[in-house]
Amino acid sequence: MKETIKITAVGDILLACGIESLVKRKGHEYLLKSVEPHLNISDIVIGNLECPISNTGVSNVNQESVIARPNTLDVLTDAGFNAVSLANNHMMDFGISGLQDTIIELENRSINYAGAGIDKKTKKQPGKISGYDNVTFLSYYGRSKKNQGGTNGAEKNRVLADIQKAKDENKIIIVNIHWGRYNRKLPQKHQVEFAHQMIDFGANLIIGSGPHVLQPVELYHGGVIAYSLGNFLFDHTINDPPNPDTQLTMMLNITFVKNAVKNVTIQPIYINNEFRPEPIEPDKEPQLFKKVTSLLVEELNTYESDSQTALILLTRKKHFRPIKTLKKIFIPSERAYPLSFYFRSFIKLINERLSAK
């Protein structure tokens, strides 16, 4: 068992759309060539795989579904990725068959995974990383659909129980969680509170994804919380409207010595218009470099109001669909948050508006 382990964590990886087209034109070695030297010095390289990998062509969801062909995974294997999280909002775009194909392709390439499974038992299994028996990674998104396969739900009590169990086994615990709101640069209050609970229960590293933009990285009680690592390998042109902030990202490097966090550093990254991540050098882009590295904080004392977030979630004019909105609130399997969260948030919002008058 290695006493010193270096982990590099990155954000969302979407191997579909423009990424897949670029692989066809220029080969899988081209995309990550600029960052490969940074990745190759780590023992564990982990990211959020935000699309199924399959040759199937029948979507399980809608026109926003995404899928990548198996050869695109070679982009990750060549760059040294040995772990991915599957718990996110796109992994089930092509149903259980798409997920099953994804798992087969990952196993064929010795890429470890967690966060989804073809039945209710396997979707909850912790991820193991070959050669690192003292490391486990847990992966969560949304709410579980009972008695069936799919992604692993992020119900608080079960997440904390999983962390406690792994802690009892004296392991380094990585928690991947897909959460938060698109394009928001700060986490919500309930996320900060939940992240702190996870560290207090024994997690060492929390890797957040979902907003597609960077959020702070907090050092808390000996642990590391990356609230959102933004995008990493992603076709940013699919955003409507495009958001330049989705092109700014990082590689988060954490060194563990005897299962404890010893060092944390950030390598700022810019995703160019070919969707290639490129290191930002301090002597060439000092302001941009500082903008990203300054996200590492000892204590996070600013966050978004939960009530404001609920209002944004339910009343975005561009995407406002009354039936879908009602489903998100009243149908348990469709909810992003517990019903009590919405009611509590609206009460807070009313009080905030009344006190402002």
BELHU-V212361 format. One record per residue. RES is the residue in three letters. SS is DSSP state (A for helix, B for strand, O for the rest). Layout:
res=RES ss=SS
res=RES ss=SS
//
This chain:
res=MET ss=O
res=LYS ss=O
res=GLU ss=O
res=THR ss=B
res=ILE ss=B
res=LYS ss=B
res=ILE ss=B
res=THR ss=B
res=ALA ss=B
res=VAL ss=B
res=GLY ss=B
res=ASP ss=B
res=ILE ss=B
res=LEU ss=O
res=LEU ss=O
res=ALA ss=O
res=CYS ss=O
res=GLY ss=A
res=ILE ss=A
res=GLU ss=A
res=SER ss=A
res=LEU ss=A
res=VAL ss=A
res=LYS ss=A
res=ARG ss=A
res=LYS ss=A
res=GLY ss=O
res=HIS ss=O
res=GLU ss=O
res=TYR ss=O
res=LEU ss=O
res=LEU ss=O
res=LYS ss=O
res=SER ss=O
res=VAL ss=O
res=GLU ss=A
res=PRO ss=A
res=HIS ss=A
res=LEU ss=A
res=ASN ss=O
res=ILE ss=O
res=SER ss=O
res=ASP ss=O
res=ILE ss=B
res=VAL ss=B
res=ILE ss=B
res=GLY ss=B
res=ASN ss=B
res=LEU ss=B
res=GLU ss=O
res=CYS ss=O
res=PRO ss=B
res=ILE ss=B
res=SER ss=O
res=ASN ss=O
res=THR ss=O
res=GLY ss=O
res=VAL ss=O
res=SER ss=O
res=ASN ss=O
res=VAL ss=O
res=ASN ss=O
res=GLN ss=O
res=GLU ss=O
res=SER ss=O
res=VAL ss=O
res=ILE ss=B
res=ALA ss=B
res=ARG ss=O
res=PRO ss=A
res=ASN ss=A
res=THR ss=A
res=LEU ss=A
res=ASP ss=A
res=VAL ss=A
res=LEU ss=A
res=THR ss=A
res=ASP ss=A
res=ALA ss=A
res=GLY ss=O
res=PHE ss=O
res=ASN ss=O
res=ALA ss=B
res=VAL ss=B
res=SER ss=B
res=LEU ss=O
res=ALA ss=O
res=ASN ss=O
res=ASN ss=O
res=HIS ss=O
res=MET ss=O
res=MET ss=O
res=ASP ss=O
res=PHE ss=O
res=GLY ss=A
res=ILE ss=A
res=SER ss=A
res=GLY ss=A
res=LEU ss=A
res=GLN ss=A
res=ASP ss=A
res=THR ss=A
res=ILE ss=A
res=ILE ss=A
res=GLU ss=A
res=LEU ss=A
res=GLU ss=A
res=ASN ss=A
res=ARG ss=O
res=SER ss=O
res=ILE ss=O
res=ASN ss=B
res=TYR ss=B
res=ALA ss=B
res=GLY ss=O
res=ALA ss=B
res=GLY ss=B
res=ILE ss=O
res=ASP ss=O
res=LYS ss=O
res=LYS ss=O
res=THR ss=A
res=LYS ss=A
res=LYS ss=A
res=GLN ss=O
res=PRO ss=O
res=GLY ss=B
res=LYS ss=B
res=ILE ss=B
res=SER ss=O
res=GLY ss=O
res=TYR ss=B
res=ASP ss=B
res=ASN ss=B
res=VAL ss=B
res=THR ss=B
res=PHE ss=B
res=LEU ss=B
res=SER ss=B
res=TYR ss=B
res=TYR ss=B
res=GLY ss=O
res=ARG ss=O
res=SER ss=O
res=LYS ss=O
res=LYS ss=O
res=ASN ss=O
res=GLN ss=O
res=GLY ss=O
res=GLY ss=B
res=THR ss=B
res=ASN ss=O
res=GLY ss=O
res=ALA ss=O
res=GLU ss=O
res=LYS ss=A
res=ASN ss=A
res=ARG ss=A
res=VAL ss=A
res=LEU ss=A
res=ALA ss=A
res=ASP ss=A
res=ILE ss=A
res=GLN ss=A
res=LYS ss=A
res=ALA ss=A
res=LYS ss=A
res=ASP ss=A
res=GLU ss=O
res=ASN ss=O
res=LYS ss=O
res=ILE ss=B
res=ILE ss=B
res=ILE ss=B
res=VAL ss=B
res=ASN ss=B
res=ILE ss=B
res=HIS ss=B
res=TRP ss=O
res=GLY ss=O
res=ARG ss=O
res=TYR ss=O
res=ASN ss=O
res=ARG ss=O
res=LYS ss=O
res=LEU ss=O
res=PRO ss=O
res=GLN ss=B
res=LYS ss=A
res=HIS ss=A
res=GLN ss=A
res=VAL ss=A
res=GLU ss=A
res=PHE ss=A
res=ALA ss=A
res=HIS ss=A
res=GLN ss=A
res=MET ss=A
res=ILE ss=A
res=ASP ss=A
res=PHE ss=A
res=GLY ss=O
res=ALA ss=O
res=ASN ss=O
res=LEU ss=B
res=ILE ss=B
res=ILE ss=B
res=GLY ss=B
res=SER ss=B
res=GLY ss=O
res=PRO ss=O
res=HIS ss=O
res=VAL ss=O
res=LEU ss=B
res=GLN ss=O
res=PRO ss=O
res=VAL ss=B
res=GLU ss=B
res=LEU ss=B
res=TYR ss=B
res=HIS ss=O
res=GLY ss=O
res=GLY ss=B
res=VAL ss=B
res=ILE ss=B
res=ALA ss=B
res=TYR ss=O
res=SER ss=O
res=LEU ss=B
res=GLY ss=O
res=ASN ss=B
res=PHE ss=B
res=LEU ss=B
res=PHE ss=O
res=ASP ss=O
res=HIS ss=A
res=THR ss=A
res=ILE ss=A
res=ASN ss=O
res=ASP ss=O
res=PRO ss=O
res=PRO ss=O
res=ASN ss=O
res=PRO ss=A
res=ASP ss=A
res=THR ss=A
res=GLN ss=A
res=LEU ss=B
res=THR ss=B
res=MET ss=B
res=MET ss=B
res=LEU ss=B
res=ASN ss=B
res=ILE ss=B
res=THR ss=B
res=PHE ss=B
res=VAL ss=B
res=LYS ss=O
res=ASN ss=O
res=ALA ss=B
res=VAL ss=B
res=LYS ss=B
res=ASN ss=B
res=VAL ss=B
res=THR ss=B
res=ILE ss=B
res=GLN ss=B
res=PRO ss=B
res=ILE ss=B
res=TYR ss=B
res=ILE ss=B
res=ASN ss=O
res=ASN ss=O
res=GLU ss=O
res=PHE ss=O
res=ARG ss=O
res=PRO ss=B
res=GLU ss=B
res=PRO ss=B
res=ILE ss=O
res=GLU ss=O
res=PRO ss=O
res=ASP ss=O
res=LYS ss=O
res=GLU ss=O
res=PRO ss=A
res=GLN ss=A
res=LEU ss=A
res=PHE ss=A
res=LYS ss=A
res=LYS ss=A
res=VAL ss=A
res=THR ss=A
res=SER ss=O
res=LEU ss=O
res=LEU ss=B
res=VAL ss=B
res=GLU ss=O
res=GLU ss=O
res=LEU ss=O
res=ASN ss=O
res=THR ss=O
res=TYR ss=O
res=GLU ss=B
res=SER ss=O
res=ASP ss=A
res=SER ss=A
res=GLN ss=A
res=THR ss=A
res=ALA ss=A
res=LEU ss=A
res=ILE ss=A
res=LEU ss=A
res=LEU ss=A
res=THR ss=A
res=ARG ss=O
res=LYS ss=A
res=LYS ss=A
res=HIS ss=A
res=PHE ss=O
res=ARG ss=O
res=PRO ss=A
res=ILE ss=A
res=LYS ss=A
res=THR ss=A
res=LEU ss=A
res=LYS ss=A
res=LYS ss=A
res=ILE ss=A
res=PHE ss=A
res=ILE ss=O
res=PRO ss=A
res=SER ss=A
res=GLU ss=A
res=ARG ss=O
res=ALA ss=O
res=TYR ss=O
res=PRO ss=O
res=LEU ss=A
res=SER ss=A
res=PHE ss=A
res=TYR ss=A
res=PHE ss=A
res=ARG ss=A
res=SER ss=A
res=PHE ss=A
res=ILE ss=A
res=LYS ss=A
res=LEU ss=A
res=ILE ss=A
res=ASN ss=A
res=GLU ss=A
res=ARG ss=A
res=LEU ss=A
res=SER ss=A
res=ALA ss=A
res=LYS ss=O
//
